[in-house]
Amino acid sequence: MQDKGQLLTAKQIAERLNVSLRLAQRLMKEMKPVNVGAGVKQQFLRVKPAELEAWINRRVKEPEPAAVELQLIKPTRRPKLNPLYPPPINGRIPNRREMREWQEAQKR
């Protein structure tokens, strides 16, 4: 890449990471930069190439193992037994006459 003794500027880091200059300047603060400026107000940050590579390696996300696809089986709902209604006759709802007969049989 570059000479080992050379410090990288924000522009060089932006080109290397393929990001904007402003984002590169913000990211440099996470990389243990070297301040070559003349004090606190005037910061001229530079980063060692080895530090940039270490920062990239820390940020690399390992691919997650392929998840096993689970297939959910929805339980079938059983009909609620309601004492106000007679049980189904041959899988159908009883008509009024059949319902009356059932209610009278329940009263006896």
C-alpha positions in Angstrom: 0.0 0.0 0.0 2.1 3.0 1.3 5.4 3.3 2.9 5.3 1.9 6.5 6.5 5.2 8.0 4.0 7.3 6.2 0.9 8.6 7.9 -2.4 8.6 6.0 -4.5 11.8 5.6 -8.3 11.9 5.6 -8.3 12.1 1.8 -6.3 9.0 1.5 -8.5 7.1 3.9 -11.6 8.3 2.1 -10.2 6.9 -1.2 -9.2 3.6 0.5 -12.7 3.2 2.2 -14.6 4.7 -0.7 -16.4 7.2 1.5 -16.7 11.0 1.6 -14.0 13.2 3.1 -16.2 14.2 6.0 -17.0 10.7 6.9 -13.3 9.7 6.7 -12.5 12.6 9.1 -15.1 11.2 11.6 -13.9 7.7 11.2 -10.3 8.7 11.9 -11.2 9.6 15.4 -12.1 5.9 16.1 -8.7 4.8 14.7 -6.3 6.1 17.3 -5.1 9.0 15.2 -1.9 11.0 15.5 -2.3 14.7 16.0 0.4 16.5 14.0 -1.3 19.9 14.5 0.0 22.8 16.6 -2.3 22.3 19.6 -5.8 21.5 20.6 -7.6 24.0 18.4 -5.8 23.1 15.3 -6.0 19.4 14.8 -4.3 17.8 11.8 -5.1 14.1 12.3 -3.2 11.4 10.6 -3.4 7.6 10.9 -0.8 4.9 10.5 -1.5 2.4 7.8 -1.3 -0.5 10.2 -3.9 1.2 12.4 -6.2 1.6 9.4 -5.9 -2.1 8.6 -6.5 -3.1 12.2 -9.6 -0.8 12.3 -10.9 -2.5 9.1 -10.3 -5.9 10.5 -12.3 -5.0 13.7 -15.2 -3.8 11.6 -15.4 -6.8 9.4 -18.5 -8.8 10.2 -18.3 -12.5 10.0 -21.2 -14.1 8.0 -23.7 -15.8 10.2 -24.2 -19.5 9.7 -27.1 -20.5 7.6 -30.2 -20.6 9.7 -32.3 -23.7 9.7 -35.6 -22.8 8.2 -38.4 -23.9 10.6 -41.8 -24.5 9.3 -44.6 -23.7 11.7 -47.6 -25.8 11.8 -50.7 -24.0 12.8 -52.8 -25.9 15.2 -56.4 -26.6 14.1 -59.0 -25.0 16.3 -61.6 -27.3 17.8 -65.1 -25.8 17.9 -66.1 -24.7 21.3 -68.9 -26.7 22.8 -71.7 -24.3 23.7 -74.5 -25.7 25.8 -77.0 -23.3 24.3 -76.8 -25.0 20.9 -77.3 -28.6 20.0 -74.4 -30.6 18.6 -74.0 -30.5 14.8 -76.1 -33.0 12.9 -74.1 -34.7 10.1 -71.7 -31.8 10.2 -74.3 -29.1 9.8 -76.1 -26.6 12.1 -79.6 -27.8 13.1 -82.6 -25.9 11.8 -85.2 -24.2 14.1 -87.4 -27.3 14.4 -84.5 -29.6 15.3 -83.2 -26.9 17.7 -86.6 -26.8 19.5 -86.8 -30.5 19.8 -83.3 -30.6 21.3 -84.2 -27.8 23.8 -87.3 -29.7 24.9 -85.3 -32.8 25.3 -82.9 -30.9 27.5 -85.7 -29.6 29.8 -87.0 -33.2 30.4 
